[in-house]
Amino acid sequence: MGKWVTAECPARLDLSGGWTDTPPITYEHGGAVTNVAILVDGRRPVGARARRIPEPHLVLVLQETVAGDDDRDTRIVLTHLSDLADHCQPHAPGTIARLIAHAIARQRPPTDNDFDCTGFMDPDNVVLLEDGSYSYQSLSGLDHYNNVCQSYLGWRPPRDRQTWAGHVHTHLEGSSALSHDTVFVNSIASSHVTFGAKNLVTHCHLQGKLVTNAGCVLNNLCDCDLQCNDGIVAEVSDGMVMQAFNVHLSAPCRVDLGTIRVLTVLSKYDSLELPMYRALATICSVSWLEFLTRTGISKEELWGTKLDEKEMTVMTARLFPVFHVWENVGMRELMWLQGLLEDESGSILDRWRSSWRMSLNEILENVDIEAEFAHRR
């Protein structure tokens, strides 16, 4: 109570799309802004600070410095959620501050007084994303996992707190089984999903049945990606990185085949650029020899006959089925690649062989950026 928490940021110069990322435009149409952040006289000129007060209301103090004049303060007192009704009006005083208050208020259960701050924002449940960024440009699944999770969970919890969580822009429906040390970013999950310990879930909309084990990374998945035949529940093995990509396809004759979702699965411990003949090279956490023996896949089916051995890596292996002429491909094949499904009849291998397949390099070269942003929005 009474302790100030301060945040500062650089000034933003909008190059295009300015203010489309604020209500009401972003709610109604979505928004995208290209901008740069700069310091002014070596300082971060934009900031805010907050503290808890004993009174059951919210006080917004807007400070403006006018050239040749002293600072001018505008004080707004909000006592009910209805006072935030104009949070989508850009011309309303303190619009951004009202929007933040509105977003926080929607995440707490109602009380007799709308701004009774008991439990409104427990400092022990707040996580810090240092400098508002993390490094995502990595070819290592483990590095990516550590970068994001340390950003959200790397802080030391108070001594009387043994659990914490990092849930940012996330909605968990019903009684979704969620481990306390899982990081959720921009995701939705239903009660049909069971998460293992220390998962990282980003940009996912998971309503179907799914079971993940410990240390998994899920990115960009949605309901349509979880479909399995014969009542099999989709599953992700320990330490796996499962992603979905919106890939734009075109035939050699320049026929536009549209955009299709392609699933990939790897282990976060796999080295993506290590040649397969190297002793430490792995795929889905096992050696290439063990993987090829278990699945029945040959090197020629992954890399052809002309590729140099030094270029036979996870990135260049045509491992991931895109589509099949008369059957659906996707989650069942990924579970088989992980070793979670047996293929005694050889039907999965046959379907894999007769599917159009792509490598990670090919997938990344043909990602439909517009469809990716639409999914994440």
Beta strands, then each sheet from edge to edge (+ up, - down):
strand 1: 5-9
strand 2: 11-16
strand 3: 34-38
strand 4: 46-50
strand 5: 58-65
strand 6: 71-78
strand 7: 166-168
strand 8: 171-172
strand 9: 183-185
strand 10: 188-189
strand 11: 193-194
strand 12: 200-202
strand 13: 205-206
strand 14: 210-212
strand 15: 217-219
strand 16: 234-236
strand 17: 240-250
strand 18: 256-267
strand 19: 282-283
strand 20: 286-287
strand 21: 320-323
strand 22: 356-358
sheet 1: 1+ 4-
sheet 2: 2+ 3-
sheet 3: 5+ 6-
sheet 4: 7+ 9+ 12+ 15+ 17+ 18-
sheet 5: 8+ 10+ 13+
sheet 6: 11+ 14+ 16+
sheet 7: 19+ 20-
sheet 8: 21+ 22-
end
